[in-house]
Amino acid sequence: MMQHRPHTTVVMAMSADGKIADVRRSPARFGSLADKAHLEKQVAASDAILFGAGTLRAYGTTLIVSHPQLLQQRTNLGKSAQPVHIVVTHSGKLNPEINFFKQPVKRWLLTTTAGAVFWQTTTEFEQILIFETPTEKIDISTALQHLTNLGITRVAVLGGGSLAASMLELNLIDELWLTVCPLILGGASAPTPVDGMGFLPQLAPRLQLLEVQTVEQEVFLHYTFCPTSDLSSIG
Ligand SMILES: NC(=O)c1ccc[n+]([C@@H]2O[C@H](COP(=O)([O-])OP(=O)(O)OC[C@H]3O[C@@H](n4cnc5c(N)ncnc54)[C@H](OP(=O)(O)O)[C@@H]3O)[C@@H](O)[C@H]2O)c1
């Protein structure tokens, strides 16, 4: 059944051995300037950016659209200069001192009743969205439907691997942009584009390759997810 939710695109950079960060989960700064420009273009094409608390904890900031042409394009389309930046967290445990809270973007929090408690008494987040399943997990599906009702039609999911896995398990991802960068990070516990419990081959989400671009030493892969009605992860 077609879901009434925004179009979602995961955008990530990974090492040639499939890691999105090193074993210390440091911020991933191994992409080139071309990759950063690519990411900024994807951000600029979105109404909202979604990322997990782990990603925010690693970087402490978010990516702002700053290229004049991209800003102009957004203005021409009647959009605000920056998309809304939405942090997904069960716990709500984020450091209010990080630079993210000083950046000139609208910040929303997608969390649980417990995760919202601290932030409800502060002004850091313009909106606090609480969508909970009966087991007190975040109900991302319903949250996305709510975003559609607020006029958000395109969402870029900027990581990390836990958030991408939880959305993929629910069949909530439409497209994937992966930049393959020329380095090896290794490490059995280093994060990958999709972590979580994993999928058995017969249930694995299938992709269709839309385009491949090579810029110097990096390869930009653009996929769409093939429609499927039943995705189940191991576990
Ligand atoms: N190379 C790249 O393009 C790229 C992009 C992004 C991130 N990264 C790297 O990836 C690493 C972070 O990835 P990660 O997998 O650890 O973190 P993540 O997916 O960014 O965040 C995980 C956390 O987000 C919250 N969360 C995620 N999915 C949720 C869900 N469905 N419901 C409720 N809360 C949810 C939880 O927060 P709470 O713990 O607060 O409950 C969870 O612990 C960092 O090392 C970062 O550098 C790389």
The ligand as an SDF file (V2000), in Angstrom:
LIG
                    3D

 48 52  0  0  0  0  0  0  0  0999 V2000
   30.1050    8.8460    6.2890 N   0  0  0  0  0  0  0  0  0  0  0  0
   28.9170    9.3790    6.4120 C   0  0  0  0  0  0  0  0  0  0  0  0
   28.3100    9.7980    5.4290 O   0  0  0  0  0  0  0  0  0  0  0  0
   28.2850    9.4800    7.7680 C   0  0  0  0  0  0  0  0  0  0  0  0
   27.0270   10.0590    7.9120 C   0  0  0  0  0  0  0  0  0  0  0  0
   26.4720   10.1230    9.1870 C   0  0  0  0  0  0  0  0  0  0  0  0
   27.1310    9.5750   10.2560 C   0  0  0  0  0  0  0  0  0  0  0  0
   28.3350    9.0210   10.0710 N   0  0  0  0  0  0  0  0  0  0  0  0
   29.0450    8.3990   11.2090 C   0  0  0  0  0  0  0  0  0  0  0  0
   28.1730    7.4340   11.7600 O   0  0  0  0  0  0  0  0  0  0  0  0
   28.3910    7.3630   13.1650 C   0  0  0  0  0  0  0  0  0  0  0  0
   27.0420    7.5230   13.8540 C   0  0  0  0  0  0  0  0  0  0  0  0
   26.2140    6.5000   13.4110 O   0  0  0  0  0  0  0  0  0  0  0  0
   25.3430    5.6570   14.4390 P   0  0  0  0  0  0  0  0  0  0  0  0
   24.7410    4.5440   13.6810 O   0  0  0  0  0  0  0  0  0  0  0  0
   26.1500    5.4050   15.6360 O   0  0  0  0  0  0  0  0  0  0  0  0
   24.2780    6.7210   14.8560 O   0  0  0  0  0  0  0  0  0  0  0  0
   22.9260    7.3400   14.2990 P   0  0  0  0  0  0  0  0  0  0  0  0
   22.1380    6.4140   13.4560 O   0  0  0  0  0  0  0  0  0  0  0  0
   23.2480    8.6900   13.7780 O   0  0  0  0  0  0  0  0  0  0  0  0
   22.2270    7.5570   15.6850 O   0  0  0  0  0  0  0  0  0  0  0  0
   21.8950    6.4890   16.5370 C   0  0  0  0  0  0  0  0  0  0  0  0
   21.0950    7.0710   17.6310 C   0  0  0  0  0  0  0  0  0  0  0  0
   20.0370    7.8260   17.0580 O   0  0  0  0  0  0  0  0  0  0  0  0
   18.8610    7.5240   17.7240 C   0  0  0  0  0  0  0  0  0  0  0  0
   18.0730    6.7050   16.8000 N   0  0  0  0  0  0  0  0  0  0  0  0
   18.4390    6.1670   15.6390 C   0  0  0  0  0  0  0  0  0  0  0  0
   17.4260    5.5070   15.0700 N   0  0  0  0  0  0  0  0  0  0  0  0
   16.4140    5.6610   15.8990 C   0  0  0  0  0  0  0  0  0  0  0  0
   15.1060    5.2240   15.8720 C   0  0  0  0  0  0  0  0  0  0  0  0
   14.5980    4.5010   14.8870 N   0  0  0  0  0  0  0  0  0  0  0  0
   14.3320    5.5540   16.8790 N   0  0  0  0  0  0  0  0  0  0  0  0
   14.8240    6.3040   17.8810 C   0  0  0  0  0  0  0  0  0  0  0  0
   16.0630    6.7540   17.9860 N   0  0  0  0  0  0  0  0  0  0  0  0
   16.8370    6.4230   16.9860 C   0  0  0  0  0  0  0  0  0  0  0  0
   19.2560    6.8120   18.9970 C   0  0  0  0  0  0  0  0  0  0  0  0
   19.5840    7.8880   19.8740 O   0  0  0  0  0  0  0  0  0  0  0  0
   19.6230    7.8250   21.4480 P   0  0  0  0  0  0  0  0  0  0  0  0
   20.8230    7.0060   21.7580 O   0  0  0  0  0  0  0  0  0  0  0  0
   19.7660    9.2430   21.8590 O   0  0  0  0  0  0  0  0  0  0  0  0
   18.3590    7.2350   21.9010 O   0  0  0  0  0  0  0  0  0  0  0  0
   20.4680    6.0670   18.5350 C   0  0  0  0  0  0  0  0  0  0  0  0
   21.3500    5.7120   19.5790 O   0  0  0  0  0  0  0  0  0  0  0  0
   29.3780    8.4410   13.5150 C   0  0  0  0  0  0  0  0  0  0  0  0
   30.6480    7.8590   13.6550 O   0  0  0  0  0  0  0  0  0  0  0  0
   29.3730    9.3620   12.3120 C   0  0  0  0  0  0  0  0  0  0  0  0
   30.6370    9.9500   12.0870 O   0  0  0  0  0  0  0  0  0  0  0  0
   28.9450    8.9560    8.8610 C   0  0  0  0  0  0  0  0  0  0  0  0
  1  2  1  0
  2  3  2  0
  2  4  1  0
  4  5  1  0
  4 48  2  0
  5  6  2  0
  6  7  1  0
  7  8  2  0
  8  9  1  0
  8 48  1  0
  9 10  1  0
  9 46  1  0
 10 11  1  0
 11 12  1  0
 11 44  1  0
 12 13  1  0
 13 14  1  0
 14 15  2  0
 14 16  1  0
 14 17  1  0
 17 18  1  0
 18 19  2  0
 18 20  1  0
 18 21  1  0
 21 22  1  0
 22 23  1  0
 23 24  1  0
 23 42  1  0
 24 25  1  0
 25 26  1  0
 25 36  1  0
 26 27  1  0
 26 35  1  0
 27 28  2  0
 28 29  1  0
 29 30  1  0
 29 35  2  0
 30 31  1  0
 30 32  2  0
 32 33  1  0
 33 34  2  0
 34 35  1  0
 36 37  1  0
 36 42  1  0
 37 38  1  0
 38 39  2  0
 38 40  1  0
 38 41  1  0
 42 43  1  0
 44 45  1  0
 44 46  1  0
 46 47  1  0
M  CHG  2   8   1  16  -1
M  END
$$$$
